[in-house]
């Protein structure tokens, strides 16, 4: 099951559209990992 989030009202939905707009994935796992690496690289730069 894929949970999506409405970018207009912020509600979670299983539909591809909400409030007339396309919903985005509510599971941005890839983005979290990217953030982790970004923070690490930033630390490494100053360290
Ligand atoms: Zn909505």
mmCIF file of the protein (N, C-alpha, C, O) and its ligand, coordinates in Angstrom:
data_MODEL
# 
_entry.id   MODEL 
# 
loop_
_entity.id 
_entity.type 
_entity.pdbx_number_of_molecules 
1 polymer     1 
2 non-polymer 1 
# 
_entity_poly.entity_id                      1 
_entity_poly.type                           'polypeptide(L)' 
_entity_poly.nstd_linkage                   no 
_entity_poly.nstd_monomer                   no 
_entity_poly.pdbx_seq_one_letter_code       
;(UNK)(UNK)(UNK)(UNK)(UNK)(UNK)(UNK)(UNK)(UNK)(UNK)(UNK)(UNK)(UNK)(UNK)(UNK)(UNK)
(UNK)(UNK)(UNK)(UNK)(UNK)(UNK)(UNK)(UNK)(UNK)(UNK)(UNK)(UNK)(UNK)(UNK)(UNK)(UNK)
(UNK)(UNK)(UNK)(UNK)(UNK)(UNK)(UNK)(UNK)(UNK)(UNK)(UNK)(UNK)(UNK)(UNK)(UNK)
;
_entity_poly.pdbx_seq_one_letter_code_can   XXXXXXXXXXXXXXXXXXXXXXXXXXXXXXXXXXXXXXXXXXXXXXX 
_entity_poly.pdbx_strand_id                 A 
# 
loop_
_entity_poly_seq.entity_id 
_entity_poly_seq.num 
_entity_poly_seq.mon_id 
_entity_poly_seq.hetero 
1 1  UNK n 
1 2  UNK n 
1 3  UNK n 
1 4  UNK n 
1 5  UNK n 
1 6  UNK n 
1 7  UNK n 
1 8  UNK n 
1 9  UNK n 
1 10 UNK n 
1 11 UNK n 
1 12 UNK n 
1 13 UNK n 
1 14 UNK n 
1 15 UNK n 
1 16 UNK n 
1 17 UNK n 
1 18 UNK n 
1 19 UNK n 
1 20 UNK n 
1 21 UNK n 
1 22 UNK n 
1 23 UNK n 
1 24 UNK n 
1 25 UNK n 
1 26 UNK n 
1 27 UNK n 
1 28 UNK n 
1 29 UNK n 
1 30 UNK n 
1 31 UNK n 
1 32 UNK n 
1 33 UNK n 
1 34 UNK n 
1 35 UNK n 
1 36 UNK n 
1 37 UNK n 
1 38 UNK n 
1 39 UNK n 
1 40 UNK n 
1 41 UNK n 
1 42 UNK n 
1 43 UNK n 
1 44 UNK n 
1 45 UNK n 
1 46 UNK n 
1 47 UNK n 
# 
loop_
_struct_asym.id 
_struct_asym.entity_id 
A 1 
B 2 
# 
loop_
_chem_comp.id 
_chem_comp.type 
_chem_comp.mon_nstd_flag 
UNK 'L-peptide linking' . 
ZN  non-polymer         . 
# 
_pdbx_entity_nonpoly.entity_id   2 
_pdbx_entity_nonpoly.name        ? 
_pdbx_entity_nonpoly.comp_id     ZN 
# 
_pdbx_nonpoly_scheme.asym_id         B 
_pdbx_nonpoly_scheme.entity_id       2 
_pdbx_nonpoly_scheme.mon_id          ZN 
_pdbx_nonpoly_scheme.ndb_seq_num     1 
_pdbx_nonpoly_scheme.pdb_seq_num     101 
_pdbx_nonpoly_scheme.auth_seq_num    101 
_pdbx_nonpoly_scheme.pdb_mon_id      ZN 
_pdbx_nonpoly_scheme.auth_mon_id     ZN 
_pdbx_nonpoly_scheme.pdb_strand_id   A 
_pdbx_nonpoly_scheme.pdb_ins_code    . 
# 
loop_
_atom_site.group_PDB 
_atom_site.id 
_atom_site.type_symbol 
_atom_site.label_atom_id 
_atom_site.label_alt_id 
_atom_site.label_comp_id 
_atom_site.label_asym_id 
_atom_site.label_entity_id 
_atom_site.label_seq_id 
_atom_site.pdbx_PDB_ins_code 
_atom_site.Cartn_x 
_atom_site.Cartn_y 
_atom_site.Cartn_z 
_atom_site.occupancy 
_atom_site.B_iso_or_equiv 
_atom_site.pdbx_formal_charge 
_atom_site.auth_seq_id 
_atom_site.auth_comp_id 
_atom_site.auth_asym_id 
_atom_site.auth_atom_id 
_atom_site.pdbx_PDB_model_num 
ATOM   1   N  N  . UNK A 1 1  ? 0.845  -1.204 0.000  1.00 0.00 ? 1   UNK A N  1 
ATOM   2   C  CA . UNK A 1 1  ? 0.000  0.000  0.000  1.00 0.00 ? 1   UNK A CA 1 
ATOM   3   C  C  . UNK A 1 1  ? 0.878  1.250  0.000  1.00 0.00 ? 1   UNK A C  1 
ATOM   4   O  O  . UNK A 1 1  ? 1.866  1.341  0.728  1.00 0.00 ? 1   UNK A O  1 
ATOM   5   N  N  . UNK A 1 2  ? 0.497  2.179  -0.814 1.00 0.00 ? 2   UNK A N  1 
ATOM   6   C  CA . UNK A 1 2  ? 1.308  3.386  -0.960 1.00 0.00 ? 2   UNK A CA 1 
ATOM   7   C  C  . UNK A 1 2  ? 0.561  4.578  -0.363 1.00 0.00 ? 2   UNK A C  1 
ATOM   8   O  O  . UNK A 1 2  ? -0.537 4.918  -0.803 1.00 0.00 ? 2   UNK A O  1 
ATOM   9   N  N  . UNK A 1 3  ? 1.150  5.188  0.614  1.00 0.00 ? 3   UNK A N  1 
ATOM   10  C  CA . UNK A 1 3  ? 0.518  6.345  1.238  1.00 0.00 ? 3   UNK A CA 1 
ATOM   11  C  C  . UNK A 1 3  ? 1.068  7.619  0.615  1.00 0.00 ? 3   UNK A C  1 
ATOM   12  O  O  . UNK A 1 3  ? 2.274  7.795  0.444  1.00 0.00 ? 3   UNK A O  1 
ATOM   13  N  N  . UNK A 1 4  ? 0.142  8.485  0.287  1.00 0.00 ? 4   UNK A N  1 
ATOM   14  C  CA . UNK A 1 4  ? 0.551  9.744  -0.336 1.00 0.00 ? 4   UNK A CA 1 
ATOM   15  C  C  . UNK A 1 4  ? 0.062  10.914 0.504  1.00 0.00 ? 4   UNK A C  1 
ATOM   16  O  O  . UNK A 1 4  ? -0.834 10.766 1.335  1.00 0.00 ? 4   UNK A O  1 
ATOM   17  N  N  . UNK A 1 5  ? 0.654  12.061 0.281  1.00 0.00 ? 5   UNK A N  1 
ATOM   18  C  CA . UNK A 1 5  ? 0.273  13.242 1.038  1.00 0.00 ? 5   UNK A CA 1 
ATOM   19  C  C  . UNK A 1 5  ? -0.134 14.354 0.085  1.00 0.00 ? 5   UNK A C  1 
ATOM   20  O  O  . UNK A 1 5  ? 0.498  14.581 -0.947 1.00 0.00 ? 5   UNK A O  1 
ATOM   21  N  N  . UNK A 1 6  ? -1.201 15.037 0.459  1.00 0.00 ? 6   UNK A N  1 
ATOM   22  C  CA . UNK A 1 6  ? -1.687 16.147 -0.354 1.00 0.00 ? 6   UNK A CA 1 
ATOM   23  C  C  . UNK A 1 6  ? -0.825 17.378 -0.088 1.00 0.00 ? 6   UNK A C  1 
ATOM   24  O  O  . UNK A 1 6  ? -0.593 17.749 1.062  1.00 0.00 ? 6   UNK A O  1 
ATOM   25  N  N  . UNK A 1 7  ? -0.361 18.000 -1.154 1.00 0.00 ? 7   UNK A N  1 
ATOM   26  C  CA . UNK A 1 7  ? 0.500  19.169 -0.991 1.00 0.00 ? 7   UNK A CA 1 
ATOM   27  C  C  . UNK A 1 7  ? -0.305 20.434 -0.724 1.00 0.00 ? 7   UNK A C  1 
ATOM   28  O  O  . UNK A 1 7  ? 0.241  21.465 -0.333 1.00 0.00 ? 7   UNK A O  1 
ATOM   29  N  N  . UNK A 1 8  ? -1.618 20.332 -0.946 1.00 0.00 ? 8   UNK A N  1 
ATOM   30  C  CA . UNK A 1 8  ? -2.479 21.502 -0.758 1.00 0.00 ? 8   UNK A CA 1 
ATOM   31  C  C  . UNK A 1 8  ? -2.948 21.605 0.694  1.00 0.00 ? 8   UNK A C  1 
ATOM   32  O  O  . UNK A 1 8  ? -2.733 22.626 1.348  1.00 0.00 ? 8   UNK A O  1 
ATOM   33  N  N  . UNK A 1 9  ? -3.592 20.542 1.198  1.00 0.00 ? 9   UNK A N  1 
ATOM   34  C  CA . UNK A 1 9  ? -4.160 20.593 2.549  1.00 0.00 ? 9   UNK A CA 1 
ATOM   35  C  C  . UNK A 1 9  ? -3.331 19.791 3.553  1.00 0.00 ? 9   UNK A C  1 
ATOM   36  O  O  . UNK A 1 9  ? -3.592 19.859 4.754  1.00 0.00 ? 9   UNK A O  1 
ATOM   37  N  N  . UNK A 1 10 ? -2.341 19.037 3.086  1.00 0.00 ? 10  UNK A N  1 
ATOM   38  C  CA . UNK A 1 10 ? -1.477 18.290 3.986  1.00 0.00 ? 10  UNK A CA 1 
ATOM   39  C  C  . UNK A 1 10 ? -2.069 16.993 4.488  1.00 0.00 ? 10  UNK A C  1 
ATOM   40  O  O  . UNK A 1 10 ? -1.483 16.340 5.351  1.00 0.00 ? 10  UNK A O  1 
ATOM   41  N  N  . UNK A 1 11 ? -3.214 16.609 3.969  1.00 0.00 ? 11  UNK A N  1 
ATOM   42  C  CA . UNK A 1 11 ? -3.869 15.379 4.412  1.00 0.00 ? 11  UNK A CA 1 
ATOM   43  C  C  . UNK A 1 11 ? -3.227 14.168 3.745  1.00 0.00 ? 11  UNK A C  1 
ATOM   44  O  O  . UNK A 1 11 ? -2.749 14.242 2.613  1.00 0.00 ? 11  UNK A O  1 
ATOM   45  N  N  . UNK A 1 12 ? -3.229 13.053 4.471  1.00 0.00 ? 12  UNK A N  1 
ATOM   46  C  CA . UNK A 1 12 ? -2.712 11.810 3.903  1.00 0.00 ? 12  UNK A CA 1 
ATOM   47  C  C  . UNK A 1 12 ? -3.820 11.140 3.118  1.00 0.00 ? 12  UNK A C  1 
ATOM   48  O  O  . UNK A 1 12 ? -4.973 11.100 3.549  1.00 0.00 ? 12  UNK A O  1 
ATOM   49  N  N  . UNK A 1 13 ? -3.459 10.622 1.977  1.00 0.00 ? 13  UNK A N  1 
ATOM   50  C  CA . UNK A 1 13 ? -4.444 10.008 1.100  1.00 0.00 ? 13  UNK A CA 1 
ATOM   51  C  C  . UNK A 1 13 ? -3.816 8.850  0.350  1.00 0.00 ? 13  UNK A C  1 
ATOM   52  O  O  . UNK A 1 13 ? -2.600 8.792  0.166  1.00 0.00 ? 13  UNK A O  1 
ATOM   53  N  N  . UNK A 1 14 ? -4.671 7.926  -0.080 1.00 0.00 ? 14  UNK A N  1 
ATOM   54  C  CA . UNK A 1 14 ? -4.174 6.814  -0.884 1.00 0.00 ? 14  UNK A CA 1 
ATOM   55  C  C  . UNK A 1 14 ? -4.427 7.099  -2.357 1.00 0.00 ? 14  UNK A C  1 
ATOM   56  O  O  . UNK A 1 14 ? -4.114 6.277  -3.218 1.00 0.00 ? 14  UNK A O  1 
ATOM   57  N  N  . UNK A 1 15 ? -4.993 8.265  -2.643 1.00 0.00 ? 15  UNK A N  1 
ATOM   58  C  CA . UNK A 1 15 ? -5.312 8.619  -4.024 1.00 0.00 ? 15  UNK A CA 1 
ATOM   59  C  C  . UNK A 1 15 ? -4.143 9.355  -4.665 1.00 0.00 ? 15  UNK A C  1 
ATOM   60  O  O  . UNK A 1 15 ? -3.277 9.915  -3.993 1.00 0.00 ? 15  UNK A O  1 
ATOM   61  N  N  . UNK A 1 16 ? -4.157 9.330  -5.973 1.00 0.00 ? 16  UNK A N  1 
ATOM   62  C  CA . UNK A 1 16 ? -3.088 10.028 -6.692 1.00 0.00 ? 16  UNK A CA 1 
ATOM   63  C  C  . UNK A 1 16 ? -3.353 11.530 -6.751 1.00 0.00 ? 16  UNK A C  1 
ATOM   64  O  O  . UNK A 1 16 ? -2.454 12.331 -7.007 1.00 0.00 ? 16  UNK A O  1 
ATOM   65  N  N  . UNK A 1 17 ? -4.622 11.888 -6.504 1.00 0.00 ? 17  UNK A N  1 
ATOM   66  C  CA . UNK A 1 17 ? -4.942 13.315 -6.532 1.00 0.00 ? 17  UNK A CA 1 
ATOM   67  C  C  . UNK A 1 17 ? -5.751 13.703 -5.304 1.00 0.00 ? 17  UNK A C  1 
ATOM   68  O  O  . UNK A 1 17 ? -6.542 12.911 -4.791 1.00 0.00 ? 17  UNK A O  1 
ATOM   69  N  N  . UNK A 1 18 ? -5.547 14.917 -4.843 1.00 0.00 ? 18  UNK A N  1 
ATOM   70  C  CA . UNK A 1 18 ? -6.288 15.458 -3.701 1.00 0.00 ? 18  UNK A CA 1 
ATOM   71  C  C  . UNK A 1 18 ? -6.360 16.962 -3.884 1.00 0.00 ? 18  UNK A C  1 
ATOM   72  O  O  . UNK A 1 18 ? -5.375 17.594 -4.268 1.00 0.00 ? 18  UNK A O  1 
ATOM   73  N  N  . UNK A 1 19 ? -7.491 17.522 -3.617 1.00 0.00 ? 19  UNK A N  1 
ATOM   74  C  CA . UNK A 1 19 ? -7.689 18.962 -3.785 1.00 0.00 ? 19  UNK A CA 1 
ATOM   75  C  C  . UNK A 1 19 ? -7.366 19.393 -5.223 1.00 0.00 ? 19  UNK A C  1 
ATOM   76  O  O  . UNK A 1 19 ? -6.984 20.539 -5.464 1.00 0.00 ? 19  UNK A O  1 
ATOM   77  N  N  . UNK A 1 20 ? -7.520 18.478 -6.158 1.00 0.00 ? 20  UNK A N  1 
ATOM   78  C  CA . UNK A 1 20 ? -7.283 18.811 -7.557 1.00 0.00 ? 20  UNK A CA 1 
ATOM   79  C  C  . UNK A 1 20 ? -5.817 18.829 -7.944 1.00 0.00 ? 20  UNK A C  1 
ATOM   80  O  O  . UNK A 1 20 ? -5.472 19.207 -9.064 1.00 0.00 ? 20  UNK A O  1 
ATOM   81  N  N  . UNK A 1 21 ? -4.934 18.414 -7.009 1.00 0.00 ? 21  UNK A N  1 
ATOM   82  C  CA . UNK A 1 21 ? -3.493 18.393 -7.312 1.00 0.00 ? 21  UNK A CA 1 
ATOM   83  C  C  . UNK A 1 21 ? -2.951 16.989 -7.091 1.00 0.00 ? 21  UNK A C  1 
ATOM   84  O  O  . UNK A 1 21 ? -3.535 16.203 -6.345 1.00 0.00 ? 21  UNK A O  1 
ATOM   85  N  N  . UNK A 1 22 ? -1.868 16.684 -7.721 1.00 0.00 ? 22  UNK A N  1 
ATOM   86  C  CA . UNK A 1 22 ? -1.233 15.374 -7.538 1.00 0.00 ? 22  UNK A CA 1 
ATOM   87  C  C  . UNK A 1 22 ? -0.607 15.292 -6.152 1.00 0.00 ? 22  UNK A C  1 
ATOM   88  O  O  . UNK A 1 22 ? 0.026  16.237 -5.683 1.00 0.00 ? 22  UNK A O  1 
ATOM   89  N  N  . UNK A 1 23 ? -0.794 14.159 -5.516 1.00 0.00 ? 23  UNK A N  1 
ATOM   90  C  CA . UNK A 1 23 ? -0.208 13.972 -4.188 1.00 0.00 ? 23  UNK A CA 1 
ATOM   91  C  C  . UNK A 1 23 ? 1.258  13.539 -4.315 1.00 0.00 ? 23  UNK A C  1 
ATOM   92  O  O  . UNK A 1 23 ? 1.695  13.066 -5.365 1.00 0.00 ? 23  UNK A O  1 
ATOM   93  N  N  . UNK A 1 24 ? 1.991  13.710 -3.238 1.00 0.00 ? 24  UNK A N  1 
ATOM   94  C  CA . UNK A 1 24 ? 3.393  13.290 -3.224 1.00 0.00 ? 24  UNK A CA 1 
ATOM   95  C  C  . UNK A 1 24 ? 3.539  12.113 -2.263 1.00 0.00 ? 24  UNK A C  1 
ATOM   96  O  O  . UNK A 1 24 ? 2.693  11.910 -1.393 1.00 0.00 ? 24  UNK A O  1 
ATOM   97  N  N  . UNK A 1 25 ? 4.590  11.354 -2.418 1.00 0.00 ? 25  UNK A N  1 
ATOM   98  C  CA . UNK A 1 25 ? 4.802  10.192 -1.565 1.00 0.00 ? 25  UNK A CA 1 
ATOM   99  C  C  . UNK A 1 25 ? 5.014  10.617 -0.114 1.00 0.00 ? 25  UNK A C  1 
ATOM   100 O  O  . UNK A 1 25 ? 5.731  11.576 0.174  1.00 0.00 ? 25  UNK A O  1 
ATOM   101 N  N  . UNK A 1 26 ? 4.369  9.875  0.798  1.00 0.00 ? 26  UNK A N  1 
ATOM   102 C  CA . UNK A 1 26 ? 4.501  10.191 2.219  1.00 0.00 ? 26  UNK A CA 1 
ATOM   103 C  C  . UNK A 1 26 ? 5.676  9.429  2.823  1.00 0.00 ? 26  UNK A C  1 
ATOM   104 O  O  . UNK A 1 26 ? 5.902  9.488  4.032  1.00 0.00 ? 26  UNK A O  1 
ATOM   105 N  N  . UNK A 1 27 ? 6.424  8.712  1.981  1.00 0.00 ? 27  UNK A N  1 
ATOM   106 C  CA . UNK A 1 27 ? 7.567  7.937  2.467  1.00 0.00 ? 27  UNK A CA 1 
ATOM   107 C  C  . UNK A 1 27 ? 8.828  8.358  1.716  1.00 0.00 ? 27  UNK A C  1 
ATOM   108 O  O  . UNK A 1 27 ? 9.325  7.612  0.873  1.00 0.00 ? 27  UNK A O  1 
ATOM   109 N  N  . UNK A 1 28 ? 9.337  9.527  2.013  1.00 0.00 ? 28  UNK A N  1 
ATOM   110 C  CA . UNK A 1 28 ? 10.534 10.007 1.300  1.00 0.00 ? 28  UNK A CA 1 
ATOM   111 C  C  . UNK A 1 28 ? 11.813 9.425  1.898  1.00 0.00 ? 28  UNK A C  1 
ATOM   112 O  O  . UNK A 1 28 ? 12.677 10.164 2.372  1.00 0.00 ? 28  UNK A O  1 
ATOM   113 N  N  . UNK A 1 29 ? 11.926 8.106  1.873  1.00 0.00 ? 29  UNK A N  1 
ATOM   114 C  CA . UNK A 1 29 ? 13.092 7.440  2.464  1.00 0.00 ? 29  UNK A CA 1 
ATOM   115 C  C  . UNK A 1 29 ? 14.378 7.883  1.786  1.00 0.00 ? 29  UNK A C  1 
ATOM   116 O  O  . UNK A 1 29 ? 15.396 8.100  2.442  1.00 0.00 ? 29  UNK A O  1 
ATOM   117 N  N  . UNK A 1 30 ? 14.321 8.012  0.482  1.00 0.00 ? 30  UNK A N  1 
ATOM   118 C  CA . UNK A 1 30 ? 15.516 8.395  -0.263 1.00 0.00 ? 30  UNK A CA 1 
ATOM   119 C  C  . UNK A 1 30 ? 15.983 9.788  0.137  1.00 0.00 ? 30  UNK A C  1 
ATOM   120 O  O  . UNK A 1 30 ? 17.182 10.059 0.196  1.00 0.00 ? 30  UNK A O  1 
ATOM   121 N  N  . UNK A 1 31 ? 15.042 10.653 0.406  1.00 0.00 ? 31  UNK A N  1 
ATOM   122 C  CA . UNK A 1 31 ? 15.398 12.019 0.773  1.00 0.00 ? 31  UNK A CA 1 
ATOM   123 C  C  . UNK A 1 31 ? 16.061 12.054 2.149  1.00 0.00 ? 31  UNK A C  1 
ATOM   124 O  O  . UNK A 1 31 ? 16.986 12.834 2.378  1.00 0.00 ? 31  UNK A O  1 
ATOM   125 N  N  . UNK A 1 32 ? 15.583 11.205 3.064  1.00 0.00 ? 32  UNK A N  1 
ATOM   126 C  CA . UNK A 1 32 ? 16.154 11.161 4.405  1.00 0.00 ? 32  UNK A CA 1 
ATOM   127 C  C  . UNK A 1 32 ? 17.611 10.722 4.341  1.00 0.00 ? 32  UNK A C  1 
ATOM   128 O  O  . UNK A 1 32 ? 18.473 11.282 5.019  1.00 0.00 ? 32  UNK A O  1 
ATOM   129 N  N  . UNK A 1 33 ? 17.873 9.716  3.520  1.00 0.00 ? 33  UNK A N  1 
ATOM   130 C  CA . UNK A 1 33 ? 19.236 9.223  3.379  1.00 0.00 ? 33  UNK A CA 1 
ATOM   131 C  C  . UNK A 1 33 ? 20.114 10.309 2.778  1.00 0.00 ? 33  UNK A C  1 
ATOM   132 O  O  . UNK A 1 33 ? 21.253 10.500 3.204  1.00 0.00 ? 33  UNK A O  1 
ATOM   133 N  N  . UNK A 1 34 ? 19.595 11.006 1.806  1.00 0.00 ? 34  UNK A N  1 
ATOM   134 C  CA . UNK A 1 34 ? 20.347 12.074 1.165  1.00 0.00 ? 34  UNK A CA 1 
ATOM   135 C  C  . UNK A 1 34 ? 20.676 13.163 2.185  1.00 0.00 ? 34  UNK A C  1 
ATOM   136 O  O  . UNK A 1 34 ? 21.775 13.718 2.174  1.00 0.00 ? 34  UNK A O  1 
ATOM   137 N  N  . UNK A 1 35 ? 19.728 13.466 3.058  1.00 0.00 ? 35  UNK A N  1 
ATOM   138 C  CA . UNK A 1 35 ? 19.957 14.480 4.080  1.00 0.00 ? 35  UNK A CA 1 
ATOM   139 C  C  . UNK A 1 35 ? 21.066 14.055 5.031  1.00 0.00 ? 35  UNK A C  1 
ATOM   140 O  O  . UNK A 1 35 ? 21.902 14.860 5.442  1.00 0.00 ? 35  UNK A O  1 
ATOM   141 N  N  . UNK A 1 36 ? 21.052 12.769 5.372  1.00 0.00 ? 36  UNK A N  1 
ATOM   142 C  CA . UNK A 1 36 ? 22.063 12.234 6.277  1.00 0.00 ? 36  UNK A CA 1 
ATOM   143 C  C  . UNK A 1 36 ? 23.451 12.408 5.676  1.00 0.00 ? 36  UNK A C  1 
ATOM   144 O  O  . UNK A 1 36 ? 24.383 12.854 6.345  1.00 0.00 ? 36  UNK A O  1 
ATOM   145 N  N  . UNK A 1 37 ? 23.568 12.051 4.420  1.00 0.00 ? 37  UNK A N  1 
ATOM   146 C  CA . UNK A 1 37 ? 24.851 12.164 3.746  1.00 0.00 ? 37  UNK A CA 1 
ATOM   147 C  C  . UNK A 1 37 ? 25.263 13.622 3.617  1.00 0.00 ? 37  UNK A C  1 
ATOM   148 O  O  . UNK A 1 37 ? 26.440 13.959 3.747  1.00 0.00 ? 37  UNK A O  1 
ATOM   149 N  N  . UNK A 1 38 ? 24.288 14.479 3.361  1.00 0.00 ? 38  UNK A N  1 
ATOM   150 C  CA . UNK A 1 38 ? 24.582 15.902 3.221  1.00 0.00 ? 38  UNK A CA 1 
ATOM   151 C  C  . UNK A 1 38 ? 25.130 16.454 4.529  1.00 0.00 ? 38  UNK A C  1 
ATOM   152 O  O  . UNK A 1 38 ? 26.084 17.232 4.528  1.00 0.00 ? 38  UNK A O  1 
ATOM   153 N  N  . UNK A 1 39 ? 24.526 16.051 5.648  1.00 0.00 ? 39  UNK A N  1 
ATOM   154 C  CA . UNK A 1 39 ? 24.966 16.514 6.951  1.00 0.00 ? 39  UNK A CA 1 
ATOM   155 C  C  . UNK A 1 39 ? 26.370 15.989 7.237  1.00 0.00 ? 39  UNK A C  1 
ATOM   156 O  O  . UNK A 1 39 ? 27.211 16.707 7.778  1.00 0.00 ? 39  UNK A O  1 
ATOM   157 N  N  . UNK A 1 40 ? 26.611 14.746 6.874  1.00 0.00 ? 40  UNK A N  1 
ATOM   158 C  CA . UNK A 1 40 ? 27.910 14.123 7.105  1.00 0.00 ? 40  UNK A CA 1 
ATOM   159 C  C  . UNK A 1 40 ? 28.988 14.842 6.314  1.00 0.00 ? 40  UNK A C  1 
ATOM   160 O  O  . UNK A 1 40 ? 30.077 15.120 6.817  1.00 0.00 ? 40  UNK A O  1 
ATOM   161 N  N  . UNK A 1 41 ? 28.656 15.138 5.053  1.00 0.00 ? 41  UNK A N  1 
ATOM   162 C  CA . UNK A 1 41 ? 29.645 15.797 4.203  1.00 0.00 ? 41  UNK A CA 1 
ATOM   163 C  C  . UNK A 1 41 ? 29.936 17.209 4.695  1.00 0.00 ? 41  UNK A C  1 
ATOM   164 O  O  . UNK A 1 41 ? 31.063 17.696 4.610  1.00 0.00 ? 41  UNK A O  1 
ATOM   165 N  N  . UNK A 1 42 ? 28.886 17.858 5.215  1.00 0.00 ? 42  UNK A N  1 
ATOM   166 C  CA . UNK A 1 42 ? 29.066 19.204 5.734  1.00 0.00 ? 42  UNK A CA 1 
ATOM   167 C  C  . UNK A 1 42 ? 29.999 19.166 6.946  1.00 0.00 ? 42  UNK A C  1 
ATOM   168 O  O  . UNK A 1 42 ? 30.863 20.027 7.117  1.00 0.00 ? 42  UNK A O  1 
ATOM   169 N  N  . UNK A 1 43 ? 29.800 18.145 7.781  1.00 0.00 ? 43  UNK A N  1 
ATOM   170 C  CA . UNK A 1 43 ? 30.621 17.969 8.976  1.00 0.00 ? 43  UNK A CA 1 
ATOM   171 C  C  . UNK A 1 43 ? 32.069 17.708 8.570  1.00 0.00 ? 43  UNK A C  1 
ATOM   172 O  O  . UNK A 1 43 ? 33.008 18.270 9.135  1.00 0.00 ? 43  UNK A O  1 
ATOM   173 N  N  . UNK A 1 44 ? 32.218 16.838 7.576  1.00 0.00 ? 44  UNK A N  1 
ATOM   174 C  CA . UNK A 1 44 ? 33.549 16.456 7.125  1.00 0.00 ? 44  UNK A CA 1 
ATOM   175 C  C  . UNK A 1 44 ? 34.299 17.672 6.575  1.00 0.00 ? 44  UNK A C  1 
ATOM   176 O  O  . UNK A 1 44 ? 35.515 17.794 6.724  1.00 0.00 ? 44  UNK A O  1 
ATOM   177 N  N  . UNK A 1 45 ? 33.553 18.549 5.946  1.00 0.00 ? 45  UNK A N  1 
ATOM   178 C  CA . UNK A 1 45 ? 34.158 19.723 5.340  1.00 0.00 ? 45  UNK A CA 1 
ATOM   179 C  C  . UNK A 1 45 ? 34.764 20.638 6.426  1.00 0.00 ? 45  UNK A C  1 
ATOM   180 O  O  . UNK A 1 45 ? 35.843 21.208 6.262  1.00 0.00 ? 45  UNK A O  1 
ATOM   181 N  N  . UNK A 1 46 ? 34.018 20.749 7.538  1.00 0.00 ? 46  UNK A N  1 
ATOM   182 C  CA . UNK A 1 46 ? 34.500 21.621 8.621  1.00 0.00 ? 46  UNK A CA 1 
ATOM   183 C  C  . UNK A 1 46 ? 35.477 20.914 9.549  1.00 0.00 ? 46  UNK A C  1 
ATOM   184 O  O  . UNK A 1 46 ? 36.271 21.546 10.246 1.00 0.00 ? 46  UNK A O  1 
ATOM   185 N  N  . UNK A 1 47 ? 35.397 19.563 9.538  1.00 0.00 ? 47  UNK A N  1 
ATOM   186 C  CA . UNK A 1 47 ? 36.264 18.806 10.431 1.00 0.00 ? 47  UNK A CA 1 
ATOM   187 C  C  . UNK A 1 47 ? 37.640 18.703 9.802  1.00 0.00 ? 47  UNK A C  1 
ATOM   188 O  O  . UNK A 1 47 ? 38.542 18.102 10.386 1.00 0.00 ? 47  UNK A O  1 
HETATM 189 ZN ZN . ZN  B 2 .  ? -5.966 17.945 -0.096 1.00 0.00 ? 101 ZN  A ZN 1 
# 
